[in-house]
């Protein structure tokens, strides 16, 4: 579902391995992010430490003494995923601090164009398009997300926070990135939910691209701009719930608008020009 965003993050990680550096007078990133982490932890009242395979209890115990009002928990890293690192995370505000890395450069200290991975993950898709404008492999992935009206999403946004419509549009973006959608049926359930008018137009253009690539699109939708753009409409009703579920009318948008039995048609004729 989040393959497009995940691909962008992986590309960024590969990019900073090739070209990273620290300013001579730059202080470790954890020093600035740690204060934000503590502030978020105080607000939420709890903090979780993700610890590496080596001893980290002294650090956690010191924190308990300094901030007794904050509930402390810890989670062990698996295998070599954390190494000697200790990462503290406060969910409030999604603030993370990398406290210790055994003397090596931390993920937060690796910079690309002055930004670390934490700052990049907090960029919106739209902001990242400008930031990575000279990296075609990344902008190609980001552009399809912008094309389906998801330019406002943050790269590091958790999949569990996405609405149903947003999740569907991310899936749509992954198909738009392919060369062909021949003999593929796409089914969307109210994908315009929460979208601005301009973003709905972008979504309609994306649907057209799927069809031109050889696919077929079936959409469950109440939005009149989407309905009037369809090749064929199946109007279910006449009401909702137990009073609905019957086929009231079928046909082109113009035919539905001219059908006196269709409540949808009554509204549809007002937007057809």
Secondary structure, DSSP 8 states (H G I E B T S, - for coil): --HHHHHHHHHHHHHHHHS-B--TT---HHHHHHHHHHHHHHHHTEEEEEE-SS--HHHHHHHHHHTTTSEEEEEE--TTSSTT-EEEEETGGGEEEEEE-TTS--GGG-BBTTB-HHHHHTSBHHHHHHHTTT-HHHHHHHHHHHHTT-TTSBTT--GGGS-HHHHHHHHHHHHHTSS--TT-EEEEESTTTT--HHHHHHHHHHHHHHHHTT-EEEEE---HHHHTT-S-EEEEESSSGGG--EEEEEE-HHHHHT-TT-HHHHHHTTT--
